[in-house]
């Protein structure tokens, strides 16, 4: 009986020593509502500029959260937007510089390569500054145009993240 009681006390003491009243850390990610707001802002901005694009959002590990491509976007735009979003996360910096063009005229490069090779990716920081994901846009004729649309996505996502952070738990 003495052995059973000692074992029981030791189990209770050992089992309770690891428990604490600290709140669990919330994982850093981009909620689907924020990803939707961002991709929608990107494609709407580019569409108003007359461009058919794709936009993608990934989490901090580079996993896909959402990709949206307009009906007339280039068939590679979705994959390029996703790749740029992932690259922005892996490097934790904007991926605005592209490969050197094969031809000095950008419209000639587009017809030679048949692909939008000037996609843009931007990292997404949460309200606390922690990297939570990336956004990529592809399909506009220049990196500057893709950048404008990617920044519209980034602004929309950051607004959503601020709203979520302000909600009481």
MOKABEL-V6632 format. One record per pair of residues at least 6 apart in sequence whose C-alpha atoms are under 6 Angstrom apart, sorted by the first residue. I is the first residue (numbers start at 0). GAP is how many residues later the second one is. D is the distance in whole Angstrom. If there is no record, write none. Layout:
[[I | GAP | D] [I | GAP | D]]
This chain:
[[27 | 104 | 5] [28 | 30 | 5] [28 | 103 | 5] [29 | 29 | 6] [33 | 123 | 5] [33 | 126 | 5] [34 | 22 | 6] [36 | 119 | 6] [37 | 115 | 4] [37 | 118 | 5] [37 | 119 | 5] [38 | 16 | 5] [38 | 114 | 6] [40 | 111 | 6] [40 | 112 | 5] [41 | 107 | 5] [41 | 108 | 6] [41 | 110 | 6] [41 | 111 | 5] [44 | 104 | 6] [45 | 103 | 6] [50 | 89 | 5] [51 | 18 | 6] [51 | 20 | 6] [51 | 21 | 5] [52 | 16 | 6] [52 | 17 | 6] [52 | 20 | 5] [52 | 85 | 6] [52 | 86 | 4] [53 | 14 | 6] [53 | 15 | 4] [53 | 23 | 5] [53 | 24 | 5] [53 | 83 | 6] [53 | 84 | 6] [54 | 12 | 6] [54 | 13 | 5] [54 | 26 | 6] [54 | 81 | 6] [54 | 82 | 4] [55 | 10 | 6] [55 | 11 | 4] [55 | 25 | 5] [55 | 26 | 5] [55 | 79 | 6] [55 | 80 | 5] [56 | 8 | 5] [56 | 9 | 5] [56 | 77 | 6] [56 | 78 | 4] [57 | 6 | 4] [57 | 7 | 5] [57 | 75 | 5] [57 | 76 | 5] [58 | 73 | 6] [58 | 74 | 4] [59 | 72 | 5] [59 | 73 | 4] [61 | 24 | 5] [76 | 61 | 5] [76 | 62 | 5] [80 | 55 | 4] [80 | 56 | 5] [80 | 57 | 5] [81 | 54 | 6] [83 | 36 | 6] [83 | 37 | 5] [83 | 52 | 5] [84 | 36 | 5] [84 | 49 | 5] [84 | 50 | 4] [84 | 51 | 4] [87 | 6 | 6] [87 | 7 | 6] [87 | 33 | 5] [87 | 34 | 5] [87 | 35 | 5] [87 | 46 | 6] [88 | 34 | 6] [88 | 44 | 6] [88 | 45 | 5] [91 | 31 | 6] [92 | 30 | 6] [93 | 27 | 6] [93 | 28 | 4] [94 | 25 | 6] [94 | 26 | 5] [95 | 24 | 5] [97 | 20 | 6] [102 | 6 | 6] [115 | 23 | 5] [117 | 25 | 5] [118 | 18 | 6] [118 | 19 | 4] [119 | 16 | 6] [119 | 17 | 5] [119 | 26 | 6] [119 | 27 | 6] [120 | 14 | 6] [120 | 15 | 4] [121 | 12 | 6] [121 | 13 | 5] [122 | 10 | 6] [122 | 11 | 4] [123 | 7 | 6] [123 | 8 | 6] [123 | 9 | 5] [123 | 10 | 5] [124 | 6 | 4] [124 | 7 | 6] [125 | 6 | 6] [136 | 9 | 6] [136 | 13 | 6] [139 | 6 | 6]]
